[in-house]
Amino acid sequence: MWLWRRATAPRNCSGRGDCVFGHCYCYDGYYGLDCSNTSCPGDYCYMDETAHTQVCTHCCSARWEHADNQSYARRERKVPCGPANAGESHGICDGFGSCQCRPPFLTEDCSVRTARRLQRQRLLFR
């Protein structure tokens, strides 16, 4: 027999959100269907009431150097940022979902290093 429990959400929202009609509304600092993912400062999420899904924008990313044959997925976090990866982020989140990159990094999540800087480093370390 199937029973619908409107107060039951996936994994009880991992203790990091409130269950409302079977959907998790995550507390600040968490995201995902069951609020099990940790977000970074400047990340933000909202509930799309039409699609009944949580939409998140991630600002912090780990370093990622682009090669011509690689694709770059916008707003995709490469490695979760946080205390374990503190040295890998190349920018700071401005609190509005955007990154302020430190040179020589570019793009919306500061994940791509400019080629000019790479060439200069190669010359210095020969």
N, C-alpha and C positions, 0 to 999 in steps of 0.2 A: 504494500500500500504506500502510495506517495503522499507525503505530508509537507506542506509549505509552511515554513516558519519565517515570518517576516523579520524576526529579530536575530536571525542567524546569518552570519557573513563568513566568507572564506577564512578559515583558521582564526575566527573571532578577531579579525583585523590585527592579529599578532600582538594584541595589547597596545597598539600604537595608533588607534583610530576608533571612531564610533561607527557602529553598524546602524544604518537607516534603511529599512525595507530591503535587507539582504545585500546592500552595497556598503563598502567601507568608505568613510570620509576620514582621510588620514590626518593626524596631527602634524603641525609644522615639523619639518625635518625628516618626514617619511613619505613614501609614495608606493604605488603598486596596487594590484587588486586586493592584496591582503595586508598592505602597509608594511611589508617586510623589507623594503629597500630603503636605505639611508640616503638622504639627499644632502647636497652641499649648500653652504651659504649662497644666496642669490638664486638658487633653484626655486621654481614655483610651479604649483599644480592647481588645476581647477577641474571641477566636475562638469562635463558636457551633458546637460540635462536631456538633450535630444538623443544622443547616441548612448547615453547611460555608461559613459566611460570616463576615466580620469585622464586628463591630458597634462603632461609635464614638459617643462622646458628646463634643460640642464645647461648650466653655464660652465662649471669647472670640468676640466678634462685633463687627462694625463697627456704627456708629450706624444706627438705623432708626427713623423716626418713623411711628407707626401712624395711618392714616386709617380712617374707618368702612367704606369700601368695599374695604379691603385685608385679605387674610388673613395670618395669622402662622403659619409652619411651625415648630413646636417643634423644637429641637435642630438647626436648619439654619443653617449659618454663611452670612452674607450676603456678606462679603468676607473672604478669608483674612487673619488677623491675623499680625503679624510686624513686622520692622523697617520695611518699606515702609508699613505702616498703623498705626504705633505710637500715633498720637494719636487714632485712631478708636474704640478700645475704651473702654467706659464702666464697667469693673469689673475686678476681678482674680480669677483662678481660685484657689480655695482648695486645689487639689491633690487634691480628692476628687470632681471633676466638677461642682462648683457654683460660681457666681459670687457675689462680694460686690460689689454695685453701689454706685457713688458717686451721691449725689443729683444730679439728680432722676430717675435712671433706675431702671426696674423690670423685672420678668420674670426668667425663669431665666437669660437670657444678657445682661441689662442693655441690651437693644436698644430699649426703649420709654421715651420721655421722658414724664413726667407732664404733663397738660394745664395744670395750675395754673402750673407753671414757664414754659411757653410763653406763657401769657397775660401773666404778669408781664414777660417779656422784650419782648413786643410793646408794652406800655405804656411801658417805659423808652426804647425806641428810636424813638418817634414824634416 
